């Protein structure tokens, strides 16, 4: 520790860092800390009422000048003389400033959303979806009031209104987000623990249990055979037809199929290397330079389809190129088919996407029939689906890809689908009739 007589702002600016951190005594308990990195900050050292030594940071130098630091030091001295801890008062002031800046429920909600987006590494689309839900259902009614003045009956009314409109699932998700917003307010000191009526077991915000609805999928071999024949005979856009043909063979996510590009495809080795950016992963993982791609072995049927399609949309860019010239919301044109193309084509063939099959349902169809009908190993199926291991630290240590095993699996599956497609078509009447929920 050193003491400089007649300190001045200019003199303090000339202080150089040393190998170890040191303090410069500026009088009356005020010190300037100089770190080896060159950073400088103000510190007030004092003794608390219990006799223990403590210190209070007063800001960085030169952002906080010597004159300003001395003023803050005088305030701290006055508090100490009154028997108060200046650090406690400093925290109270910061909490008061925070409360003033978050003086309405909407401001607290937006602060929670900002924090949650960063903490949970939400993708931009999911983050926007959550914020939009709050903007539609919570902020208009509750937003202008301080969160401490929002009554539980008002929250119950908001949730009931959403539930009664026929969107119970939305009401359940909204309730979860409101609980997190109130918890964030407690964390920030805006609410006391006892004021959090959204905490579990405090107030009753019970809503009707939403009905669990899985993606529609076919599991009957006879119906699957008919589906494969219908896809084969699809008379719509050729690019869409190719995408429809590939979906059941590969059983990857529709979003992956949409964003397939020719530079990801190796037709010679029948491998599709899916980059992390098109996979279902956390936003940060998608853009991690060390993230591993998903390797998808392709059966011969898919290779043949792609060889023909390459003459139209290749040799570079999107495999399933959009032919639409409708502008998106941002004024640009999409290079890829839309996220609704596959389901629209399924409905065009007469299938109901709520009861029969969806683009995502091809995955459930393959997952079920590979196990039940073909007896394939569960772990190899899960790897092909790019599902996360359900074992603790499973994906941390187990990097098994089962590429060759999966190559045999997808070829067996594709041949099985072809056998169902090429089998005898059931009659429209009688015991073997295929009964589907056709859309008129």
C-alpha positions as CSV (number, residue, x, y, z in Angstrom):
1,X,0.0,0.0,0.0
2,X,1.3,3.5,-0.9
3,X,0.1,6.9,0.1
4,X,0.3,9.8,-2.3
5,X,0.4,13.3,-0.8
6,X,-1.7,16.0,-2.6
7,X,-3.3,13.5,-4.9
8,X,-4.8,14.9,-8.1
9,X,-6.8,13.3,-10.9
10,X,-3.9,13.8,-13.3
11,X,-1.4,12.2,-10.9
12,X,-3.6,9.1,-10.4
13,X,-3.8,8.7,-14.2
14,X,-0.1,8.3,-14.3
15,X,0.0,5.3,-11.9
16,X,1.4,2.2,-13.6
17,X,0.5,-1.4,-12.9
18,X,2.9,-3.7,-11.0
19,X,3.3,-7.4,-10.8
20,X,0.9,-7.5,-7.9
21,X,-2.2,-5.5,-7.1
22,X,-1.6,-2.5,-4.8
23,X,-3.7,0.2,-3.1
24,X,-3.1,3.9,-3.1
25,X,-4.3,5.7,0.1
26,X,-6.3,8.8,-0.8
27,X,-7.2,9.6,2.8
28,X,-10.3,9.1,5.0
29,X,-10.5,5.4,4.2
30,X,-10.6,5.9,0.5
31,X,-8.2,3.9,-1.7
32,X,-7.5,3.5,-5.4
33,X,-6.9,-0.2,-6.3
34,X,-4.5,-0.7,-9.2
35,X,-4.5,-4.2,-10.7
36,X,-1.7,-5.9,-12.7
37,X,-3.9,-5.6,-15.8
38,X,-3.9,-1.8,-15.5
39,X,-7.5,-1.5,-14.3
40,X,-8.2,1.0,-11.5
41,X,-11.1,1.2,-9.1
42,X,-12.2,3.0,-6.0
43,X,-12.5,1.2,-2.6
44,X,-13.8,2.4,0.7
45,X,-12.4,0.4,3.6
46,X,-14.1,0.5,7.0
47,X,-14.9,-1.4,10.2
48,X,-18.5,-2.7,10.7
49,X,-20.3,-2.5,14.0
50,X,-19.3,-6.1,14.8
51,X,-15.6,-5.2,14.5
52,X,-15.1,-7.0,11.2
53,X,-13.3,-5.3,8.3
54,X,-15.2,-4.7,5.1
55,X,-14.9,-2.7,2.0
56,X,-17.3,-1.0,-0.5
57,X,-16.6,-0.5,-4.2
58,X,-17.3,3.0,-5.4
59,X,-16.7,2.5,-9.2
60,X,-13.9,2.4,-11.7
61,X,-11.4,5.1,-12.3
62,X,-11.3,7.4,-14.3
63,X,-15.0,7.0,-15.1
64,X,-15.6,8.0,-11.5
65,X,-13.3,10.9,-10.9
66,X,-11.3,11.6,-7.7
67,X,-13.8,14.4,-6.8
68,X,-16.8,12.1,-7.2
69,X,-15.1,9.3,-5.3
70,X,-14.5,11.7,-2.4
71,X,-18.1,12.8,-2.4
72,X,-19.3,9.1,-2.2
73,X,-16.7,8.5,0.5
74,X,-18.2,11.3,2.6
75,X,-21.7,9.7,2.2
76,X,-20.3,6.4,3.4
77,X,-18.6,8.0,6.4
78,X,-21.9,9.7,7.4
79,X,-23.7,6.3,7.3
80,X,-21.0,4.7,9.4
81,X,-21.2,7.4,12.0
82,X,-24.9,6.7,12.2
83,X,-24.3,3.1,12.8
84,X,-25.3,1.9,9.3
85,X,-23.4,-0.3,6.9
86,X,-22.8,1.6,3.6
87,X,-22.7,-1.6,1.6
88,X,-26.2,-2.6,2.7
89,X,-27.4,0.9,1.8
90,X,-25.7,0.6,-1.5
91,X,-27.5,-2.7,-2.2
92,X,-30.8,-1.1,-1.1
93,X,-30.3,1.8,-3.6
94,X,-29.6,-0.6,-6.4
95,X,-32.7,-2.6,-5.7
96,X,-34.7,0.7,-5.5
97,X,-33.4,1.7,-8.9
98,X,-34.2,-1.7,-10.3
99,X,-37.7,-1.5,-9.0
100,X,-38.1,1.9,-10.5
101,X,-37.0,0.7,-13.9
102,X,-39.3,-2.3,-13.7
103,X,-42.3,-0.5,-12.4
104,X,-44.9,-2.5,-14.4
105,X,-45.7,-6.1,-15.0
106,X,-44.9,-5.8,-18.7
107,X,-41.4,-4.5,-18.0
108,X,-40.8,-7.3,-15.5
109,X,-42.1,-9.8,-18.1
110,X,-39.8,-8.5,-20.8
111,X,-36.9,-8.6,-18.4
112,X,-37.7,-12.2,-17.6
113,X,-38.0,-13.0,-21.4
114,X,-34.6,-11.4,-22.1
115,X,-32.9,-13.3,-19.2
116,X,-34.6,-16.6,-20.1
117,X,-33.6,-16.3,-23.8
118,X,-29.9,-15.9,-22.8
119,X,-29.9,-18.4,-20.0
120,X,-31.8,-21.2,-21.8
121,X,-30.2,-20.4,-25.2
122,X,-33.5,-20.2,-27.0
123,X,-33.6,-20.1,-30.7
124,X,-34.8,-16.7,-32.2
125,X,-38.0,-18.3,-33.4
126,X,-38.9,-19.9,-30.0
127,X,-38.0,-16.7,-28.2
128,X,-40.3,-14.7,-30.5
129,X,-43.1,-17.3,-30.0
130,X,-42.9,-16.9,-26.2
131,X,-42.9,-13.1,-26.4
132,X,-45.8,-13.1,-28.8
133,X,-47.8,-15.2,-26.4
134,X,-47.3,-12.7,-23.6
135,X,-48.1,-9.8,-25.9
136,X,-51.3,-11.4,-27.0
137,X,-52.7,-12.7,-23.7
138,X,-50.9,-11.2,-20.7
139,X,-49.6,-7.7,-21.4
140,X,-52.9,-6.1,-22.7
141,X,-54.7,-6.9,-19.4
142,X,-51.9,-6.9,-16.8
143,X,-49.1,-5.1,-18.4
144,X,-49.7,-1.5,-17.2
145,X,-49.9,-2.3,-13.5
146,X,-47.0,-2.8,-11.0
147,X,-46.5,-6.5,-10.6
148,X,-47.0,-6.1,-6.8
149,X,-50.5,-4.7,-7.4
150,X,-51.6,-7.5,-9.8
151,X,-54.2,-9.6,-8.0
152,X,-54.5,-13.3,-8.3
153,X,-58.1,-13.1,-9.5
154,X,-56.9,-11.0,-12.4
155,X,-54.4,-13.7,-13.4
156,X,-57.1,-16.3,-13.0
157,X,-59.4,-14.3,-15.3
158,X,-56.6,-14.1,-18.0
159,X,-55.9,-17.8,-17.9
160,X,-59.6,-18.7,-17.9
161,X,-60.3,-16.4,-20.9
162,X,-57.5,-18.1,-22.9
163,X,-58.7,-21.6,-21.8
164,X,-62.4,-20.9,-22.7
165,X,-61.4,-19.7,-26.2
166,X,-60.6,-23.3,-27.0
167,X,-56.8,-23.1,-26.6
168,X,-56.2,-24.9,-23.3
169,X,-52.7,-25.9,-24.2
170,X,-51.9,-22.2,-24.7
171,X,-53.4,-21.4,-21.3
172,X,-51.2,-24.1,-19.6
173,X,-48.1,-22.7,-21.3
174,X,-49.0,-19.1,-20.4
175,X,-49.5,-20.2,-16.7
176,X,-46.0,-21.7,-16.7
177,X,-44.5,-18.5,-18.1
178,X,-46.4,-16.3,-15.6
179,X,-45.0,-18.5,-12.7
180,X,-41.5,-17.9,-14.0
181,X,-42.1,-14.1,-14.3
182,X,-43.2,-13.9,-10.7
183,X,-40.2,-16.0,-9.6
184,X,-37.9,-13.7,-11.5
185,X,-39.5,-10.7,-9.7
186,X,-38.7,-12.4,-6.4
187,X,-35.1,-13.0,-7.5
188,X,-34.7,-9.4,-8.5
189,X,-36.1,-8.2,-5.1
190,X,-39.1,-6.6,-6.7
191,X,-41.4,-8.9,-4.8
192,X,-41.0,-10.5,-1.4
193,X,-41.2,-14.3,-1.2
194,X,-44.6,-14.0,0.5
195,X,-45.9,-11.9,-2.3
196,X,-45.4,-14.6,-4.9
197,X,-48.9,-16.1,-5.2
198,X,-47.9,-17.8,-8.4
199,X,-45.6,-20.1,-6.5
200,X,-46.6,-23.8,-6.5
201,X,-49.2,-24.6,-3.8
202,X,-50.1,-21.0,-3.0
203,X,-53.0,-20.1,-5.2
204,X,-55.2,-22.4,-7.3
205,X,-54.8,-21.8,-11.0
206,X,-55.8,-25.2,-12.0
207,X,-56.9,-25.6,-15.6
208,X,-58.5,-28.5,-17.5
209,X,-55.8,-31.0,-18.4
210,X,-54.9,-30.6,-22.0
211,X,-55.4,-33.7,-24.1
212,X,-52.1,-35.3,-25.2
213,X,-52.0,-35.4,-28.9
214,X,-49.2,-37.2,-30.8
215,X,-48.3,-36.7,-34.4
216,X,-50.6,-38.8,-36.5
217,X,-49.0,-41.9,-37.9
218,X,-49.9,-45.1,-39.6
219,X,-48.8,-48.5,-38.1
220,X,-51.0,-51.0,-40.0
221,X,-48.9,-52.6,-42.8
222,X,-51.9,-52.7,-45.1
223,X,-52.6,-49.0,-44.7
224,X,-48.9,-48.2,-45.0
225,X,-48.8,-50.1,-48.3
226,X,-51.8,-48.0,-49.6
227,X,-50.0,-44.8,-48.4
228,X,-46.9,-45.8,-50.4
229,X,-49.0,-46.4,-53.5
230,X,-50.7,-43.0,-53.1
231,X,-47.3,-41.3,-52.8
232,X,-46.1,-43.1,-55.9
233,X,-49.2,-41.9,-57.8
234,X,-49.1,-38.3,-56.4
235,X,-49.9,-36.0,-59.4
236,X,-48.8,-32.7,-57.9
237,X,-45.5,-30.8,-58.2
238,X,-42.6,-33.1,-59.2
239,X,-40.2,-31.7,-56.5
240,X,-42.9,-32.1,-53.8
241,X,-43.5,-35.7,-55.1
242,X,-39.8,-36.5,-54.6
243,X,-39.8,-35.1,-51.1
244,X,-42.9,-37.2,-50.3
245,X,-41.2,-40.3,-51.6
246,X,-38.0,-39.7,-49.5
247,X,-39.8,-38.9,-46.3
248,X,-40.9,-42.5,-45.4
249,X,-37.6,-44.0,-46.5
250,X,-35.4,-41.7,-44.4
251,X,-37.8,-40.8,-41.6
252,X,-35.9,-37.7,-40.7
253,X,-37.6,-34.5,-39.4
254,X,-39.5,-32.5,-42.1
255,X,-37.4,-29.5,-41.3
256,X,-34.2,-31.4,-42.2
257,X,-35.7,-32.6,-45.5
258,X,-36.8,-29.1,-46.4
259,X,-33.3,-27.7,-45.9
260,X,-31.4,-30.5,-47.6
261,X,-28.7,-29.1,-50.0
262,X,-26.7,-30.8,-52.7
263,X,-23.4,-30.2,-51.1
264,X,-24.6,-32.2,-48.1
265,X,-25.3,-35.3,-50.3
266,X,-22.7,-37.9,-51.3
267,X,-24.6,-40.1,-53.8
268,X,-21.5,-42.3,-54.3
269,X,-21.4,-43.4,-50.7
270,X,-25.2,-42.9,-50.1
271,X,-24.6,-40.6,-47.2
272,X,-26.4,-37.4,-46.2
273,X,-24.4,-35.2,-43.8
274,X,-26.9,-33.0,-42.0
275,X,-25.2,-29.9,-40.6
276,X,-26.1,-28.9,-37.0
277,X,-27.8,-25.7,-38.3
278,X,-30.8,-27.7,-39.7
279,X,-31.1,-30.1,-36.7
280,X,-33.4,-29.8,-33.7
281,X,-30.9,-28.5,-31.2
282,X,-30.4,-25.5,-28.9
283,X,-29.6,-22.4,-30.8
284,X,-26.1,-22.2,-29.4
285,X,-25.4,-25.9,-30.3
286,X,-26.6,-25.3,-33.9
287,X,-23.9,-22.6,-34.3
288,X,-21.2,-24.2,-32.3
289,X,-18.1,-24.7,-34.6
290,X,-17.4,-28.0,-32.8
291,X,-20.9,-29.4,-33.1
292,X,-21.1,-32.8,-34.8
293,X,-23.3,-33.2,-37.9
294,X,-25.9,-36.0,-38.1
295,X,-24.9,-38.7,-40.5
296,X,-27.8,-40.3,-42.4
297,X,-27.2,-43.4,-44.5
298,X,-29.5,-43.5,-47.5
299,X,-31.1,-46.6,-49.1
300,X,-30.7,-47.2,-52.8
301,X,-34.3,-46.1,-53.4
302,X,-33.5,-42.6,-52.1
303,X,-30.2,-42.4,-54.1
304,X,-32.2,-43.2,-57.3
305,X,-34.8,-40.5,-56.5
306,X,-32.0,-37.9,-55.9
307,X,-30.1,-38.8,-59.0
308,X,-33.2,-38.0,-61.1
309,X,-34.0,-34.8,-59.1
310,X,-30.4,-33.6,-59.4
311,X,-31.0,-33.0,-63.1
312,X,-33.7,-30.4,-62.2
313,X,-32.5,-28.7,-59.0
314,X,-28.8,-29.6,-58.9
315,X,-25.9,-29.7,-58.9
316,X,-25.8,-27.1,-56.0
317,X,-28.2,-25.3,-53.7
318,X,-31.4,-26.6,-52.3
319,X,-32.4,-30.1,-53.2
320,X,-36.1,-29.3,-52.8
321,X,-36.1,-25.9,-54.4
322,X,-39.2,-23.7,-54.0
323,X,-41.0,-22.9,-57.2
324,X,-43.2,-20.3,-55.5
325,X,-42.7,-16.6,-56.1
326,X,-44.7,-15.4,-53.1
327,X,-42.7,-13.1,-50.9
328,X,-42.1,-13.8,-47.3
329,X,-42.8,-11.3,-44.5
330,X,-39.3,-9.9,-44.8
331,X,-39.8,-9.2,-48.5
332,X,-37.5,-11.9,-49.7
333,X,-38.2,-15.2,-51.6
334,X,-37.6,-18.5,-50.0
335,X,-35.1,-20.9,-51.7
336,X,-36.7,-23.9,-50.0
337,X,-40.2,-25.5,-50.1
338,X,-42.3,-24.2,-47.2
339,X,-42.8,-26.0,-43.9
340,X,-46.4,-26.7,-44.9
341,X,-45.7,-28.3,-48.3
342,X,-45.5,-31.9,-47.1
343,X,-48.7,-31.8,-45.0
344,X,-50.5,-30.0,-47.8
345,X,-49.6,-32.7,-50.2
346,X,-50.7,-35.4,-47.7
347,X,-54.1,-33.7,-47.5
348,X,-54.3,-33.4,-51.3
349,X,-54.0,-37.2,-51.4
350,X,-57.1,-37.5,-49.2
351,X,-55.4,-38.2,-45.8
352,X,-56.3,-36.3,-42.6
353,X,-53.2,-34.9,-41.0
354,X,-54.8,-34.9,-37.6
355,X,-55.7,-38.6,-37.6
356,X,-53.9,-40.5,-40.4
357,X,-50.4,-39.2,-41.1
358,X,-48.3,-36.0,-41.0
359,X,-44.8,-35.2,-42.3
360,X,-43.5,-35.8,-38.8
361,X,-45.6,-39.0,-38.4
362,X,-43.3,-40.9,-40.8
363,X,-40.8,-41.0,-38.0
364,X,-43.3,-42.6,-35.6
365,X,-44.4,-45.0,-38.3
366,X,-40.8,-46.1,-38.9
367,X,-39.9,-46.2,-35.2
368,X,-42.9,-48.4,-34.4
369,X,-42.7,-50.8,-37.3
370,X,-39.0,-51.3,-37.3
371,X,-39.3,-52.6,-33.7
372,X,-42.6,-54.4,-33.9
373,X,-42.4,-55.8,-37.5
374,X,-38.7,-56.1,-38.3
375,X,-37.3,-56.5,-34.8
376,X,-34.6,-53.9,-35.2
377,X,-32.4,-52.7,-32.3
378,X,-33.9,-49.7,-30.4
379,X,-30.6,-47.9,-30.0
380,X,-29.8,-48.0,-33.7
381,X,-33.2,-46.6,-34.5
382,X,-32.8,-43.8,-31.9
383,X,-29.5,-42.9,-33.4
384,X,-31.0,-42.6,-36.9
385,X,-33.8,-40.4,-35.5
386,X,-31.1,-38.3,-33.8
387,X,-32.8,-38.7,-30.4
388,X,-30.9,-37.7,-27.3
389,X,-29.8,-40.6,-25.1
390,X,-32.0,-41.1,-22.0
391,X,-29.1,-42.3,-20.0
392,X,-27.3,-39.9,-17.6
393,X,-24.3,-38.5,-19.4
394,X,-25.2,-40.9,-22.3
395,X,-24.3,-38.5,-25.1
396,X,-21.4,-37.1,-23.2
397,X,-19.4,-40.4,-23.3
398,X,-21.2,-42.5,-25.9
399,X,-20.3,-41.2,-29.4
400,X,-21.4,-44.4,-31.2
401,X,-23.0,-43.6,-34.6
402,X,-23.9,-47.1,-35.9
403,X,-23.5,-45.9,-39.4
404,X,-23.0,-49.3,-41.0
405,X,-25.7,-50.9,-38.9
406,X,-28.0,-48.1,-39.8
407,X,-27.1,-48.4,-43.5
408,X,-28.4,-52.0,-43.4
409,X,-31.4,-50.9,-41.3
410,X,-32.6,-48.2,-43.7
411,X,-32.2,-50.5,-46.7
412,X,-34.2,-53.3,-45.0
413,X,-36.8,-50.7,-44.1
414,X,-37.0,-49.3,-47.6
415,X,-37.3,-52.8,-49.1
416,X,-40.0,-53.6,-46.6
417,X,-42.0,-50.4,-47.6
418,X,-41.6,-51.4,-51.3
419,X,-42.9,-54.8,-50.5
420,X,-46.0,-53.3,-48.9
421,X,-46.5,-50.9,-51.8
422,X,-46.1,-53.6,-54.4
423,X,-48.3,-56.1,-52.5
424,X,-51.9,-56.8,-53.5
425,X,-54.1,-53.7,-53.1
426,X,-57.0,-54.4,-50.7
427,X,-60.5,-54.3,-52.1
428,X,-62.7,-51.3,-51.3
429,X,-65.2,-53.6,-49.6
430,X,-65.0,-56.6,-47.3
431,X,-62.9,-57.6,-44.3
432,X,-59.6,-56.4,-45.9
433,X,-60.7,-53.0,-46.9
434,X,-58.4,-50.1,-45.9
435,X,-60.3,-47.7,-43.7
436,X,-58.7,-44.3,-43.5
437,X,-60.1,-41.0,-42.4
438,X,-60.2,-39.5,-45.8
439,X,-60.8,-35.9,-46.3
440,X,-63.7,-35.1,-48.6
